[in-house]
Amino acid sequence: MSFQTQVRTDMAGGIVGELYNSGPTRAKAMTVDSDGVANTVGHAFTYTSDTVAAAGGANAFAGILFNPKGLSSSGVTNPLDATLSVPDGTTGCELLTFGALVVNVTVFQSGAIGDGVFFVDATGALGSGTASAGQTQIAGAVISDKTIAGVGLAVITLTGA
């Protein structure tokens, strides 16, 4: 084992789908059913009915799937394997509509504090900047802490607008 050679001046990014701080939040428990599209923590969901949401889509924004520790595990080879996805028909999934959340920004390569957040209609994957064709801007959602210089973790704040 070698000696420490670097001292970090900021905290690590966090875990995808975890709340970033202990501030106020607003969420709704829903059933997720995306007809085979992965129901992934940290992706955006839209309403398909009053109680069911799907990853991505063109309907009204329902929230971002969060709180991975509260979801039932459904690992690929073993039910207890770590995973950030849940199968279609899973009930009690929490969708965040207001608060600060750690997410994985996978669309576009960078984002600065204050940049808007959008999702890809086909998958619900999040991106930073302004939405274009096949994407939907999330009203009131911005990158709120730490500029990202590539695909990776970001902290976004949803104002519920």
Disulfide bonds with the S-S distance in Angstrom:
none
